[in-house]
Amino acid sequence: MALSVASRAIRSLSAFKAPWRACGASLVAFRMREAAQGIDREALADRAAALREGREAEERQAELDAARDHELERQQEIEKERDSIADRQRDRGLDYGL
């Protein structure tokens, strides 16, 4: 019983949609024109500019972070080399080369 009710509902929906299919392209065009009238182009352009600026700021920040990380690694390597030289000199002691 439930299956027949569902199948009747599907048939009635497909019969309802049939007239729309005949003029589907013009209906879609009409609806798109109607929707486009409600769009505030200036607000849309402002929002796009804000998104673009935000993305550019994120990219600049990522570049700065990468440069800072690279400089930190370079400073750590310099410090490590300095410690290594100090260790070698300390290991040699006062009698080195006698």
BALOBA-1460 file (C-alpha; in Angstrom, 3 decimals):
// residues 98
<rec num="1" residu="m" x="0.000" y="0.000" z="0.000"/>
<rec num="2" residu="a" x="2.728" y="2.470" z="0.951"/>
<rec num="3" residu="l" x="4.579" y="1.617" z="-2.225"/>
<rec num="4" residu="s" x="1.611" y="2.479" z="-4.390"/>
<rec num="5" residu="v" x="1.145" y="5.802" z="-2.577"/>
<rec num="6" residu="a" x="4.794" y="6.638" z="-3.170"/>
<rec num="7" residu="s" x="4.625" y="5.674" z="-6.824"/>
<rec num="8" residu="r" x="1.496" y="7.824" z="-7.312"/>
<rec num="9" residu="a" x="3.260" y="10.749" z="-5.651"/>
<rec num="10" residu="i" x="6.245" y="10.346" z="-7.961"/>
<rec num="11" residu="r" x="3.972" y="10.191" z="-11.028"/>
<rec num="12" residu="s" x="2.125" y="13.316" z="-9.954"/>
<rec num="13" residu="l" x="5.403" y="15.189" z="-9.426"/>
<rec num="14" residu="s" x="6.735" y="14.171" z="-12.834"/>
<rec num="15" residu="a" x="3.464" y="15.289" z="-14.435"/>
<rec num="16" residu="f" x="3.748" y="18.590" z="-12.583"/>
<rec num="17" residu="k" x="7.310" y="19.193" z="-13.797"/>
<rec num="18" residu="a" x="6.619" y="18.339" z="-17.419"/>
<rec num="19" residu="p" x="5.375" y="21.814" z="-18.471"/>
<rec num="20" residu="w" x="8.474" y="23.396" z="-16.914"/>
<rec num="21" residu="r" x="10.779" y="21.163" z="-18.915"/>
<rec num="22" residu="a" x="9.409" y="22.496" z="-22.195"/>
<rec num="23" residu="c" x="10.456" y="26.046" z="-21.381"/>
<rec num="24" residu="g" x="13.341" y="25.132" z="-19.082"/>
<rec num="25" residu="a" x="16.054" y="27.226" z="-20.742"/>
<rec num="26" residu="s" x="13.967" y="30.398" z="-20.870"/>
<rec num="27" residu="l" x="12.768" y="29.844" z="-17.310"/>
<rec num="28" residu="v" x="16.337" y="29.459" z="-16.079"/>
<rec num="29" residu="a" x="17.372" y="32.614" z="-17.953"/>
<rec num="30" residu="f" x="14.405" y="34.501" z="-16.482"/>
<rec num="31" residu="r" x="15.245" y="33.376" z="-12.964"/>
<rec num="32" residu="m" x="18.916" y="34.283" z="-13.400"/>
<rec num="33" residu="r" x="18.006" y="37.789" z="-14.626"/>
<rec num="34" residu="e" x="15.601" y="38.157" z="-11.733"/>
<rec num="35" residu="a" x="18.259" y="37.067" z="-9.244"/>
<rec num="36" residu="a" x="20.893" y="39.342" z="-10.785"/>
<rec num="37" residu="q" x="18.688" y="42.380" z="-10.187"/>
<rec num="38" residu="g" x="18.890" y="41.789" z="-6.455"/>
<rec num="39" residu="i" x="22.690" y="41.693" z="-6.378"/>
<rec num="40" residu="d" x="24.453" y="44.771" z="-5.026"/>
<rec num="41" residu="r" x="27.445" y="44.866" z="-7.365"/>
<rec num="42" residu="e" x="29.309" y="47.451" z="-5.313"/>
<rec num="43" residu="a" x="28.974" y="45.405" z="-2.132"/>
<rec num="44" residu="l" x="30.055" y="42.312" z="-4.048"/>
<rec num="45" residu="a" x="33.133" y="44.137" z="-5.386"/>
<rec num="46" residu="d" x="33.969" y="45.412" z="-1.886"/>
<rec num="47" residu="r" x="33.695" y="41.919" z="-0.443"/>
<rec num="48" residu="a" x="35.877" y="40.476" z="-3.215"/>
<rec num="49" residu="a" x="38.504" y="43.171" z="-2.580"/>
<rec num="50" residu="a" x="38.438" y="42.448" z="1.155"/>
<rec num="51" residu="l" x="38.886" y="38.721" z="0.529"/>
<rec num="52" residu="r" x="41.752" y="39.387" z="-1.877"/>
<rec num="53" residu="e" x="43.479" y="41.706" z="0.625"/>
<rec num="54" residu="g" x="43.046" y="39.134" z="3.390"/>
<rec num="55" residu="r" x="44.544" y="36.402" z="1.220"/>
<rec num="56" residu="e" x="47.480" y="38.645" z="0.274"/>
<rec num="57" residu="a" x="48.063" y="39.516" z="3.943"/>
<rec num="58" residu="e" x="48.082" y="35.804" z="4.836"/>
<rec num="59" residu="e" x="50.608" y="35.124" z="2.066"/>
<rec num="60" residu="r" x="52.860" y="37.968" z="3.290"/>
<rec num="61" residu="q" x="52.616" y="36.668" z="6.853"/>
<rec num="62" residu="a" x="53.534" y="33.159" z="5.708"/>
<rec num="63" residu="e" x="56.585" y="34.559" z="3.884"/>
<rec num="64" residu="l" x="57.625" y="36.514" z="6.997"/>
<rec num="65" residu="d" x="57.181" y="33.423" z="9.172"/>
<rec num="66" residu="a" x="59.281" y="31.340" z="6.784"/>
<rec num="67" residu="a" x="62.029" y="33.992" z="6.735"/>
<rec num="68" residu="r" x="61.984" y="34.207" z="10.538"/>
<rec num="69" residu="d" x="62.208" y="30.405" z="10.847"/>
<rec num="70" residu="h" x="65.100" y="30.328" z="8.366"/>
<rec num="71" residu="e" x="66.955" y="33.050" z="10.296"/>
<rec num="72" residu="l" x="66.362" y="31.215" z="13.580"/>
<rec num="73" residu="e" x="67.790" y="27.996" z="12.100"/>
<rec num="74" residu="r" x="70.805" y="29.925" z="10.771"/>
<rec num="75" residu="q" x="71.429" y="31.494" z="14.203"/>
<rec num="76" residu="q" x="71.158" y="28.079" z="15.870"/>
<rec num="77" residu="e" x="73.711" y="26.622" z="13.447"/>
<rec num="78" residu="i" x="76.100" y="29.512" z="14.120"/>
<rec num="79" residu="e" x="75.698" y="28.993" z="17.857"/>
<rec num="80" residu="k" x="76.226" y="25.257" z="17.503"/>
<rec num="81" residu="e" x="79.432" y="25.835" z="15.517"/>
<rec num="82" residu="r" x="80.628" y="28.357" z="18.100"/>
<rec num="83" residu="d" x="79.983" y="25.832" z="20.903"/>
<rec num="84" residu="s" x="81.808" y="23.145" z="18.932"/>
<rec num="85" residu="i" x="84.868" y="25.373" z="18.515"/>
<rec num="86" residu="a" x="84.817" y="26.248" z="22.226"/>
<rec num="87" residu="d" x="84.573" y="22.536" z="23.138"/>
<rec num="88" residu="r" x="87.555" y="21.674" z="20.930"/>
<rec num="89" residu="q" x="89.666" y="24.437" z="22.444"/>
<rec num="90" residu="r" x="88.685" y="23.425" z="25.961"/>
<rec num="91" residu="d" x="89.489" y="19.743" z="25.215"/>
<rec num="92" residu="r" x="92.973" y="20.636" z="24.066"/>
<rec num="93" residu="g" x="93.868" y="22.170" z="27.399"/>
<rec num="94" residu="l" x="96.943" y="24.116" z="28.383"/>
<rec num="95" residu="d" x="99.440" y="21.438" z="27.379"/>
<rec num="96" residu="y" x="98.214" y="21.106" z="23.811"/>
<rec num="97" residu="g" x="101.092" y="21.003" z="21.360"/>
<rec num="98" residu="l" x="103.870" y="20.489" z="23.910"/>
